[in-house]
Each structure stands twice: as structure tokens, then as C-alpha cells.
Amino acid sequence: MEISGNFVRSRGYCVAPLANIWILPARRALSPWSWGALNVTEFTTGYTSRVGGGFKNGSLRTGTWVGYNYSSLRQEDMERTDTAGAADAWQYITLVTAVIGTLIVMLLQDPIAQDIAYHSFADTRSFFGIANFFDVTTNIPFLVVGSAGVKYCLNNASTGFWPGWFSLFAGVAMISFGSGYFHLNPSNDTLVWDRLPMTIGFMGLFVALLSEYLHLRVGRALLIPALLIGVYSVFYWHFFDDLRLYLWVQFMPLLTVIVMVIFFRPTFSKQWMLLAALVFYILAKVAEFYDGEIFILLKGNLSGHSLKHLLSAVGCIVLLLMLINRKLLDRRNQAAHGV
């Protein structure tokens, strides 16, 4: 398939679909009366008093999409409250800059092609008939922690905006299969299946944070559009060999973590664990970059890329532990929870 250089370099073609599947829903969701914090009663185990039939006694009841019946949310739950999460205008400007500003900066760059050398990994050993054995098998922890996270989200109504967290851990679990498949035969074609679940996880995390730090209505409006943008970024790269949008999808949610923790008042305790998980992911990217050097340093026992998988899985474990152990906050008990 031949694509002209001008067509590939068109910033408009890359970003135009975003307006229809994200910006318009966001505009409706982020109307002035929806800015503010989550009403603390929205995240109690007695959820059915606020949400029509989604949960019963803190557990998921079948028959509603991911446990929520949003049409039954009372109007007072959508009004701005004075609980955790209220922020000044400059804080929202910082957030918008982190999200939209980084997208604009990325799209102003020249197209970024996939380096074919990326597929040349240091550890190519085969065991038990499995090619690239350690790069393949070090994906197993993703399946373990992802499955545990999915189960926790399904069984706990107090998880917060749990459809976002569910998407995160579902993506993590799928990475085990996608990345394992890619490492059996590294190529651009197999890399698609590695990156697709990653975007689901990143965008799930992004929307979960927006919902819990701003308002439930934000998550309700943006989750599906955000997931679609993540998937679109992978196929845009695959067909036009341009990584710009995919790189934004990968790194923008991580920048959002920093902005939320520093500039916004939390709705839940244990938010320092978000930063701890981010540290593990940064270490994972460093290990990936020094794939060969780490393989030599560890005397051929483990490569940097395999170590990247393990460090990333540890970061996901930290996020799951945060969900399990955190408590709902309000102004009166923030100090007691050390946040």
C-alpha cells in the first residue's frame, strides 16, 4: 500500500478522529456544574442507594454494563461538592496542558517511524522448544496480576471508578498473551498485538484517575472514547509507520499521574503508591533501553528487556495493592489517613 509523504505527514489526518470520539463527549461531561469532587456516598458499599441496581452489598450484580446504571444517578450527585478533589482554575489548566498540550506538541513533530532494530533483542536463547524463552515467559506475571486485578474490581463496589481500573487490569492480563506472541517472532506485524492491550491499560488508568480526582461524570463520558483512541493509535502506527499518537497514549497518562498527585486533592488514601508504580515503570523503560548491557552485566542470565517485563509487573502489583488498601477520604479524615 503506497501512501504519499504529504498524506502521512498530515497532522489533521492523525488527529481528526479524536474530535468525534473524545473531545465532544468531554465537552459535555466537563460542563461547569460537573467540575468538582466525587460525592463520597458514590463510593460506599451501599452503592444501590445511589446507583440503580448496579451493585448490591458491595458486589457486582449481573445485567448492567460493568455494574453501573448511570441513568439513575441523582442530580445532587452531579453537583459540585466541597469534598476531596476541589481545585482552582489553574490546576485544571495544568491538567489540560498535560493532556492536550502534549498532544499538540507531539503532532507538531515529524512522523516517527518504527526502528526495525527494536526487534533485535539481546537474549535469543530457546528452551523447551520456545524461542526467545525468557522474553516470552517473563510475561506470565502480567497474566497473574492482571487476572487478580480484574477479579478484585468485579467483586468490590468501593474500588472507585472501577470500569477504568477494570480496563487497566484487563489490559495488563492481555499483555501476557500479546507480548508473549510478539516475542516468539518479533516483527512489526506481531508487535501490534503487544501494543494493543498496552493502550487499553494506559487509557483505563488515565480515565480512572480523571474520574476519581475530578468527577464520576468524567469517567462515564470518556472511558469508551479513550479506549478507542488507544486502539486507533496502534493501527495508525501500523498502517502509516508513525508512532507519534501511540507515544502520546503511552506517556500522557503517566504525566497525568504526576499532575493529579501533586496538584489535586485526593479522593482516596495511599496515592503515594501511584508514584511508586510510576517509578517501577520508569525503571522498566531504562532496563529496556539497556537491554544488551544488562544482559552482559548479569552474565547472560537475564536481559534488560526481560527485566523490563518483571519491573512493569511489579508496578502493576503496586497499583493493585493500592486499590486493596486505600480508604475513602473527606476533609475531616484526610490528615488521619496521612494524605
N, C-alpha and C positions, 0 to 999 in steps of 0.2 A: 504493500500500500504506500503510494507516494504522497507525501504531504509537503507542500511548499514551505520554504523557510519563513516567509512572511506570515503564513497561516499559523504555524507553530508558535511564532513569537507574538501572536496577537494576545495582548493582556485581556482584552474583552472576552475572547472565546473561553479563556480559562476561568474567568470569574463570573461570567453572566449567569450561569445556573444558580449561583449562590443567592442571587436576589430573590428568585422564586421559591427556593426550598428552605431558606433560613431568614433572610432579612425581613420579609413581610410578616412571617409569624412572630419574629422577635419584636417588630414594631407594635403589633397588637398586644403582645404579652407584657411589654415594658412600658405600658401607659403609666402616667404619673401616679395614679392611685394604687398601682401594684408594686411600686418601689417600697421596700421596707423588709421587715423580718418575717420569718415564718411564725405564725401563731403557735405557741408551744403546745397547745392542745392537739395540733395536727399530727404530732409525732408521739402520742401516747399509745399504749397497747389497747386502750379502749377506742380504737380508731373508728368503729362503726357509728359512733355518735356524731362524727363529723363527716365521714365519707360513707355514702350509701352502699353498704353491703360488701365493700372491698375486703375488709378483714373482720375476723371475729375472734376476740380474746387474744389478739396478737399473732394470729396465724393466717395464712393465705386461704381464702375460700375460692373455689373454682367458679368459673362462669363470668369473670370480669377480666379484661385485659390487664395483665401484670398487676392484678389486685386493686386497681384504682377505678372508682366510678366518679370521675371528675365532675360530672354534671350535677352531682349532689352537694358539691362544696357550697357552704353557706356564704352569703355575700360578706359577712363580717370577717370571714377568714381571708378574704381578698383585700381587706382594707389595711392601710399602713398601720403598724403597731409600733409600740415603743420598747419592744423586747430586743433580744440579741440580733445584731445584724444591721441595725440602722446606721447609715453612713451619710456623710456630706457629699455635695456635688463633686468635689474634687476627687473623691475616692472613686466615684463612678467614671470620671474622666480618665483616671489612671487605668481602670479596668478596660474601658473601651479602647484606650491606646494599646494596651497589651494584646487585645483580641483583633480589632480592626486595623490598628496602626501597623502591627507586624505583618498582617496580610498584604496591606498596600506596599510596604517596603519589599516584601518577598516578590510580589508580582511585578515590581519595577526592575527587578534583576533580569538578566538574560536567562533564557531557559537553561536548566541544569540537567545535563544528560547523566544517565547511569553509567558509572565507571565499570567496565567489564571486569577489571582486575578485582573488583569486590568479591567475585565468586571464587577467587583463589585463596582458600583458607590454609592455615599452617598445618593443621592436623588432618591428614587424609588416611589415617590408619583404618583398616577394616577388621572387624571381629564378628564371629558367628554369621558370616555372610552379609553383614550390614556395612555398607560403605560409609566412610566418614563417621565411624561409630560414635565417638564422643560428642561431636557436634549434633548428632541425631538424638542420642539418649539423654543428653542434658536438658532436653525439652520436657522430659517427664514431670519435673516439679511444677511446670505450668499447669499440667492437667490436674495435679493433686490440689494445688492451692486454688485454681480456678473453680474446680468442682466444689470444694469446701465453701468458697465464697458464694457460689450460686445457691447452694443448699441453705446457707445462713440467710441470704436475702429472702428466699422463699418462705422461710419459717419465722421471720421476725418482722413484725409490723413497725417496730421502733427503729428501723435501720435508717430512717431519714427518707430522702427521695430514692427509694430503693430501686425503681426501674433503672436509674443511672448506674447505681452500684451493681445491679444485676448485669447490665450491659458490659461493665468493666470486667467482671469476673467471667462472664460467658466468653468474652473476647480472649481473656487470658487462657482459659481452658482450650479454646480453639487454636491458639498459637502453638500448643503442643503438637497438633496434627499438621498445621500449615508449615511451621518451621521445620518439623521433622521431615516432611515431604520435600521441602526445598533442599535440605542438606543431603538428602540421598542422591540428588542430582542437581547441583547448583546451576541455575541459569535464570535469565530474566523471566522466562515463562513460569518456572516453578516459584520464583520469588513473589509473584502475585499472591500466591496462597499463604505466604508468610506474612505479607503486609496487610492483607485484608482484615484478619482478626485483630491486628495491632491497632488499626484505626478505630475499630469498634470499641476496644478497650480505652483508648485515649479519649475518644469523644464521650463515652459513658462517664468517665471520671470528670471531664470538663463540665458536663451538664449537671452531674450530681453536686458539684461544688457550687455552681451558679444557683441551683435551686435551694441549697441549704444556707448559703450566705446571703441570698437576696430574697427570693420568694418562691414558693411552690409553683406558682403560675409560670415562672420562667422555665423550670424543668418540663412542665407539661407541654409548653409550646415548642421547645427547642430540641427535645431528645431525638425524635424521629428525623427532623431536618439535619441535625448534627451528624447522626449516623450515616445518613445518605451522603453528606458532604465527604465524610471519611472514606466511604466506599468509592465515591466519584474520584477522589484524589488518586487512588491507586490505579483505576482504569485510565485516568488521564495520563498518568506517568507511563503506563504500559503501552498505550497506543501512540503517544506523541513524544515519548522519551524526554519528559520534562518533570523533574522532581519538585518543583517549587511548591505546589499546593500540598503535596504529600509531606514535605518537610515542615510546612506550617502546621498541618494537622498533628504531626508528631510532637513538635516542640512548644506550640502555643498553649496547650493545656498545662504543661509543666511550668511555664511562666505564670499562668493563671494561679497555680498553687501558691507561688511566692506572693503574688499581689493579694490574694484573698487572706492569707495568714497574716501578712504584715499590716494591711490597710483596713480590713473589715473585722467587725466584732463577730466572734463565732457563735453558732447556734448549739454546737456540741463541744464537749471537752476533748482532750487528747489530740488537739490539732497539730501539736508539735510532731506527731507521728507522720503527718503529711510531708513535712520537711525531711524527716528521717528516710522515708521511702524515696523521696527525690534524690537524696544523697546516694542511695544504693543504685539508682538508675544512672546517675552521673558516673559513678564508679564503673558501672556496666559498659557505658559508652567508651570510657577510657580503655577498659580491657579489650573491647572490640577493636579500637584503633591500634593497639599494640599487640595484635593477635600473635604475630610471629615472635616478637621479642619476649612475650610472656611464655610462649611455648619453649623457647630456648632457656629462659631463666628457670623454668620448672623442669628442666632436663627431659623434655619431651613427654611429660606425663599429662599435662593439661594445657590447652591453648588458650589464648586470650578470648577467642570467640566462645569457647565452651564455658569459660569463666563468666563471660557476659551473661549467658543464659542463667547461670546459677545466681548471680548477683541480682538480676532482674526479678527472678522468682522470690528472692528474699525481700525485695522491695514490695512485691505483691502480698507477701505474708504480713509485712508490717501494716499495710492498709487493712487487711482482714482483721488483724488484732486490734487495730484502732476502732473498727466498727463494733467488734465484740465488747470492748471495754469502755467505750465512751459513754458519757451521760449527757442528757439534755440540760442546757443551761438557760438561765434568765439573769437579769441584772442582779438579783438577790443572791444567787448562788455561784456566780462566775468565780469569785475570789475563793470560794470553798473548793472549787474544782481545779484551782491553780492555773486558770486561763486568763 
